[in-house]
Amino acid sequence: MSHLPLRITIRLALALFITSITLCSAASQGFEGYYQYPDVHEDRVVFCAEGDIWTVSLSGGLAQRLTTHAEDESYPIFSPDGSAILFSASYEGPTELY
């Protein structure tokens, strides 16, 4: 990772750490599954699970499902100010950004 800017390296390390905490917490609560593509903004984490976008506090708790479309959503990322979440999905054919 030495070729990545420090900001991106720290963000990736934090996202991996949060994912591992979320996985351990979910497994201890009986919720097993695949948690993918985490992104962090301030005290929130956004990630994909079950083909939908979810968010949860960094301190833990119950995750909130943000999408419920029949198609899979992926690669969620917070906007720089945290007011919106960008993600990709193929609702109408090719994969697009929403």
Secondary structure, DSSP 8 states (H G I E B T S, - for coil): -TTS-HHHHHHHHHHHHHHHHHHHHHHHTT-----EEEEEETTEEEEEETTEEEEEETT----EE----SS-EEEEEE-TTSS-EEEEE-TTSS-EE-
